[in-house]
C-alpha cells in the first residue's frame, strides 16, 4: 500500500510518518510552502527546510508545492473565517488536503496520513471540523491520523486491513508529553519546531496584517516586510519600516521596490535602515528621518544627519533632524 504523508518538519507529522513507515506502508511526503510558518519566519520557504530534513532522515521522497498565491487569496477572505487572530485554519487545511488528494491520484496512492491530534488545535482539530475538512477536500474516509486513530472511527484503510488499527495510537488533547516520549522511543531527537505554528496566530503579526490589508495590496513582498523591523503607519497612503539590526537592514534593502524610499544615518553614526513605501510629501520625508533618528546611536548628540534616497535612483538628500518624541512615535506605531 502507498500513502501520502503530510509533513511540516514538526514533531507530530514526523511521528505519524515514522509509525506508518514502521508498519511497512510505502510513503511519499508532501509539504506545502507558505510564507507564514513560524519555523522559519524570515523566509518565504516556510517549513520546507524542516520537511526536507525529515524526508531525508527517513529516506523518503518529498514533493513540495508552493501554495503562496492561493493561500494569500484565502487570507483575504476565508470562507470559514479566522481563528483568534488572522489564521484561516479551516480553509488552510482544506487547501492542503486538496493538494494531497491530487498527489494521491497522480502517484497511485490509496490514502493520506497526517500528524493531527484530536483536540490539540482549537480551530482545525475538533472532530466535526476534521470531518468538514475531509468532506470539502474530497478525502472523506481516506485520512488516517496515526497519533489519534484509536479515539476516532476506523477509516477505510483500517477497515480494509491495509493498516493494523491496534498498532496505531490514541493520543488526544493539547498535551505534548506522549509525543515527546514517543519521539525518544523511536529515536527521533532533532525536530526543529516541536509544536509547529503559524505567524497568523501571532497577535502582533496579525495586527500588522490587518493594517496592511486596510491600506495596501496583500502580496508576498508586503508579507515579507511584515516579518521585519518596527512598523509605522504615517497616513493612509504611506508607511515606514525601521530595521532592528544589521540582518534586517539588509533584508529591507533586498525587498525594496522601485520608488520606495530609503532612510539611514550618515557613515559616522550607527543606526537602522528604514524603508518607506507609498506617497511621501516633504513633511513625511522629514517625519521618517525623525523616526529613523530615534533608533540611531547618537552618543549624547541631540540631532543627526539622515540620508534619504529613492530606490533605483542616484543621489540622496540629507535631513538634519532630532529624534521623534516617544509619545508621537507611539501614535504612528503599528
N, C-alpha and C positions, 0 to 999 in steps of 0.2 A: 504493500500500500504506500502511496505517496501523498504527502500533505504539504500545505503552505504554512510556514511558521512566521507569524508576525513578530519581528524583533526590533527593539529600540536600542539595545545595548544595556538596558536596565536589568535589574536582578530578576524580576518576575518573568519577563519574556525569556531570559536566559535559562531559568529553571524549567519552564514549561518545555522549551526546546530540548533541553538535555534529557528530561524524563521521556519524551517521545522517542528521542534517538536511542535511548537505552532499551526501549520496547521494540526496536527494530523497524520503526517507521522511516521510510525514505523522506527526507525533508529538503525543501527549498525555502530559503529565508527571504522575507520581503521587508524592506524598510522604505518608508515614505519620508522624503526630505521636506522639512518645514523650517522657516526662519524663527519659530517661536520656542524652540526646545531649550530648556534650562541647562541641559548637559553641556552645551557649547554656545552660550548666548551671544558671543561676539561674532559668530559665523552664520552665514545663510545656509550652511550644510546641516545644521541641527544635530541630530543623533547619529548621523552617518558614521562618524568615527567609531563610536561605541558599537554600532551594529556590525561594522567591518571587523572589529576586534573579536566580537562574539562568534561570528561566522567562521573566521579564520581559526579560532581556538577549537571550534567543534568540527572543523574540516567540512563545512557546508557551503553550497553555492548561495550567493547573495544577489538578489535583484533589488536595485534601488530606483525608486520612481520619484521624480521631483513634482510635487503637487502644489507648489507655491502659488501659482496663478489661480488655480481652482480654490485653494484654501483662503486666499485673500478675498475672493468673492463671497465665500461663506462668512468670513468675519464681518463683512459689511452688513449682511442681513441674514443671519442664520434662521432657517425655517423653524428650528426647535428652541430658539432663544439662547441667551447667555446663562452662564453659571453665576457665581457670586461677583465676578468681575467682567472681563470681556471674553471669557472662554466658551466657545460654542461646542462643548464636548460631544454632544449627541451627533450633531452634523459632522463633526470631525471624524468620529468613529464610523459613521455611515460611508463617508468618502473612503476611508481606509479599507473597510470591508468590501466596497465595490472594486477597489483595485485588487484586493486579494482574490475576489471571485474571478475577475478577468484573468489573473495569473494562473489560478487553479485550472481553468479551462485550457489555457494555452500550453500549460506544462503537463497536462494529463493527470493532474492530482485529483483526489477524491473528497478532501475536506480541508478545513482551515483550523489551525490551533493558535491560541493566544495565551498570554500570561495574565489575563484578567482574573481578579479575585472578587468573588461576590461580596458586595458591601464595602469594598475598600475605597472606592471613589464615589462621592455623594451624588454626582450627576449622571455618570455613564455606566456605573456598575451596580445599579439596582436591578433586580430580576426583571421587572416589567420593561425597564429601559433597554436591557440587554436583548430582550425579545423583539422590541420595536426596531432596534438597530439591525438585527438579523433579518427581519421582515423587509425593511426598506432597502437593504443592500442585496436582497435576493439570496441570502445564505441561511434561510431557516433550516434548522436541524443539522447544519453542516459545520457549526462552530464548536470545537471541543476546547474546553478550558481545563487542562490537566491539574491545575492547582486547586480548583473548586469543584471538579466533576462530580464527586460523590455527595455533594449537597445540592446538586442540580438534577433535573430529569435526564435520563440517559439520552444521548444523541444518536443519530443514525450510525456513526462509526462504532459506537459501543454496542448498539443493538445487533448490528451485522457481524459483530465479532472481530472487526478489524483491529480494535483496541480492547485490551482486557481491562474492564472497569475497576476491578479490585486492585489494580496496580496504580490507579490514579489517587489523588489526594482529596481532602475535604476541608480545605482552608477557607475561612470566611472572616469578614470584619476588617478593621483598619489596622490591626497589629502587624508587626513585621517579624516577630521572634521566630515563628515557624519557618518563614522563608530564609532567615539568617541561619538557622540550624540546618536546614536542608542544603544550603549552599556549602556549609562546611562538610556535610556528609558526602556531597557529590564532588568535593574538591574544587569548588568554584570560589576563588579568592579575590579576583580582580574584576570588579564591576563598577564602571565609572559613575553611574548615577543610581544608587540603591533603590530609590523610590520614584525615579523619573521626575517629570514636572514640565510645566508649560509656562512661559512668560505671561501668557494671557490671564493666568490666575493671580499674578503679582499685582497688588493694588497700585503701586507707583507706576509700573509699566502700563497698566490698564488706564490710568488717568491720562498718561501721555497719549495713548492711542485714541482715547475719546476726544481729546483736544485736537489731535491731528485730523480725525475724521470729521470734526465740526468745521475745520477751516481749510483743509487741504485734501489733495487726492491721495488715497491709500495705494501705495506701490512698494515694491521691495526696497528700493533705495530709501524711501521715507521710513520704513520699518527698521532698516539697519541703523538709521540715525537715532531712532528712539532708544536703542540699546546703549547709546553713548552719552557721556557728559551730563551737564546741567542744562535744562531746557527752560527757555523764557519765551512767552508769547507777548510780543511787543504791541501788536494790534491784530485786527482780523486778517491782515494781509502780510504780516511779517513775523518771523520767529528767529531766535538765536540759540545756538547750541555751543556751550563752552566746554572744551576738553578738560578732563581732570588729571591727566598725566601724559607723559610723552607718547605712550602707545595710543591713547585716544586721540591726541593731536594728529598723529599720522593717519589714523582711521578716518578722521574728519576730512583731511586733505584728499584721501583716496575716494571719498564719497561725494566730494564737491562736484557740482554740475555747472555748466555754462551759465553765467550771470549770477551765481552765488557770490556772496561777499565773504572775505576772509579778514579776520582781525587778529593781530598779535603784537606783543611788545617789541620794541627795537632790541637789537642784539645785546645791549648792555644790561638787559633786565630779564629775569626768569619769569615765565608766565605761560598762560594757555594759548592755544589756537582756538578761535571761535569761528563758527560758520553761520552766516546769516542767509536766510532764504526768504524770498518774497519781494515786496515792493518797499524800498527804503528811501525815505526822504533824508535831507541833510540832518534833521533833528534825530531821526532814528539811527543814522550812522554814528552820530556823537553818543547817543544813548548806548549803543552797542559797544563803543570804545570804553565808556564808563563802566559797563558791566564787566568787560574783559579786564579792565584795570583793577577791579575789585578782587580778582583772583591772582594778581601778579605779586611777586615778592618785591615790595617797594623799598625794603631796607631803611625804613624810617622816613622816606620821602612822602609827600602828600599829593604828588601828581606824577604822571609818566607820559611818554610819547607812545601812542598806539598806532600801528600802521594798519591802514585799510586798503584793500585791493579787491578787484573784481576777478573772479576765477576765469582764466583763459585770456586775460588782458594784461598787457605790460604796464608797469608803473604802479605806484601806490601813493596814498596821501597820509600825512601824519596829523593826528589829533592830540593835542596836549590836554589831558583830562585828569580829573580826580576820581577816586573810586566812588561808585554809586552808593548812596546811603542804604544801609541794610533794610530799613523799613520800605523804601522804594523798591529795592531788589525783590523782596518777597511779593510785592504787588504783581510782578511780572512772572514769577517762578511757576512752572508747571510741575 
